[in-house]
Amino acid sequence: MTMIVHLKLNFIVLCFSTLFLLLPFTQSTDVKYCGQTDEYAVKVQGVEILPDPVVRGKPATFNISASTGQAISSGKVVIEVYYFGVRVHTETHDLCEKLSCPVSAGNFVLSHTQTLPGITPPGSYNLKMTIKDDHNQKLSCISFNFKIVFGSLVSAS
């Protein structure tokens, strides 16, 4: 009986050890609202960046998981990128190009993919995303940090 208890204990220790080894590899992106969260009709649950960190010269995808309590018929998405606190890039997209409009009440994922130029300086960046309705009212405004790194020096043949 002590042999069985010993085996179970070893198995539990192995499981926890594996879990603690994997934890550093799971990264979450800290999302901050631009203002009071109660004032936004669109609530953001999280941001997934693929790859993380972003590799310059390669496609990067930003998946924003969100929800809304009301249908959204149209609007726009404004993306601003800051490097050392200085705005270095701004772009505006029709919300219906990123999502199928009208957006029904409930959960949705807004996805944006972009290839950053190979000359993009590596480092820490901040992205601010504002979603506005067709009356220019803010539905949500978030910001989060991300990193850009050099690509591989090995080229594929």
C-alpha positions in Angstrom: 0.0 0.0 0.0 2.8 2.4 0.7 4.2 1.7 -2.8 0.9 2.8 -4.4 0.9 6.0 -2.2 4.5 6.7 -3.1 3.7 6.3 -6.9 0.7 8.6 -6.6 2.8 11.2 -4.8 5.5 11.0 -7.5 2.9 11.4 -10.2 1.4 14.5 -8.5 4.9 16.0 -8.0 5.7 15.3 -11.7 2.4 17.0 -12.8 3.1 20.1 -10.7 6.7 20.3 -11.9 5.6 20.1 -15.5 3.0 22.8 -14.9 5.5 25.1 -13.3 7.9 24.5 -16.2 5.2 25.5 -18.7 4.0 28.6 -16.9 6.8 30.9 -18.1 6.0 30.1 -21.7 2.4 31.2 -21.4 2.2 35.0 -21.8 -0.7 37.2 -21.4 -1.0 40.7 -22.8 -2.0 43.2 -20.1 -4.8 45.3 -21.5 -5.7 48.7 -20.1 -8.8 50.8 -20.8 -8.3 54.4 -21.8 -11.0 55.5 -19.4 -13.7 54.1 -17.1 -14.7 50.6 -18.3 -18.4 51.3 -17.4 -18.6 53.9 -20.1 -17.8 51.5 -22.9 -20.4 49.4 -24.8 -17.6 47.0 -25.9 -15.8 45.2 -23.2 -12.4 43.6 -24.1 -11.6 40.3 -22.5 -8.1 39.9 -23.8 -5.6 40.3 -26.6 -3.6 37.5 -28.3 -0.5 38.5 -30.3 0.9 36.0 -32.8 3.8 35.7 -32.8 4.7 37.2 -29.5 7.1 38.9 -29.7 6.4 40.3 -33.2 9.1 39.7 -35.7 9.8 42.6 -38.0 9.3 41.8 -41.7 6.9 39.0 -40.8 3.1 39.0 -40.5 1.8 39.7 -37.0 -1.8 39.1 -36.0 -3.6 40.8 -33.1 -6.8 39.0 -32.0 -8.9 41.1 -29.6 -11.6 39.1 -27.8 -14.5 41.3 -26.8 -18.2 41.4 -26.1 -21.1 43.9 -26.5 -24.5 44.1 -25.0 -25.9 45.8 -28.1 -25.8 45.3 -31.9 -23.4 47.4 -33.8 -24.4 48.3 -37.3 -21.2 50.2 -38.4 -18.3 52.1 -37.2 -14.5 52.4 -37.4 -11.4 51.1 -35.7 -8.6 53.5 -35.1 -5.1 52.0 -34.4 -2.3 54.2 -33.0 1.2 52.8 -32.4 3.6 54.5 -30.0 7.4 54.0 -29.7 9.0 55.6 -26.6 5.8 57.6 -26.1 5.8 59.1 -29.6 3.0 58.2 -32.0 4.8 56.6 -35.0 1.8 55.1 -36.9 -2.0 55.7 -37.2 -4.5 53.8 -39.3 -8.3 53.8 -39.5 -10.4 50.8 -40.7 -14.1 50.4 -41.4 -15.4 48.2 -38.6 -17.3 46.1 -41.1 -14.1 45.3 -42.9 -12.8 43.7 -39.7 -16.1 42.1 -38.6 -19.3 41.0 -40.2 -21.8 43.8 -39.7 -24.1 44.1 -38.1 -22.2 42.8 -35.1 -24.7 41.0 -32.9 -24.8 41.4 -29.1 -22.5 38.8 -27.5 -18.9 37.7 -27.9 -16.7 38.4 -31.0 -13.1 38.5 -32.0 -11.7 41.5 -33.9 -8.6 40.4 -35.8 -5.9 42.5 -37.5 -2.9 41.2 -39.4 -0.1 43.3 -40.6 3.5 42.8 -41.8 5.8 45.3 -40.3 8.6 46.7 -42.5 12.0 45.1 -42.2 13.4 48.5 -41.1 11.1 48.7 -38.1 13.3 49.3 -35.0 13.2 46.5 -32.4 11.9 47.4 -29.0 8.8 47.9 -26.8 5.8 49.5 -28.4 2.3 50.5 -27.2 -0.8 50.0 -29.3 -3.9 52.1 -28.7 -7.1 50.8 -30.3 -10.4 52.8 -30.3 -13.7 51.5 -31.7 -16.2 54.1 -32.6 -19.8 53.8 -33.8 -21.2 55.5 -36.9 -22.0 58.6 -34.8 -18.3 58.8 -33.8 -19.1 57.8 -30.2 -16.4 55.6 -28.5 -17.6 52.1 -28.0 -14.2 51.0 -26.5 -10.7 52.2 -26.1 -7.8 50.0 -25.0 -4.0 50.0 -25.0 -1.4 47.3 -24.6 2.3 46.8 -25.0 4.0 44.6 -27.4 7.6 43.9 -28.5 9.2 43.8 -31.9 12.4 41.8 -32.4 14.8 41.1 -35.2 13.9 38.3 -37.6 16.1 35.3 -38.0 19.4 36.0 -39.8 19.1 32.6 -41.5 17.3 32.8 -44.8 15.3 30.0 -46.2 16.8 28.5 -49.4 
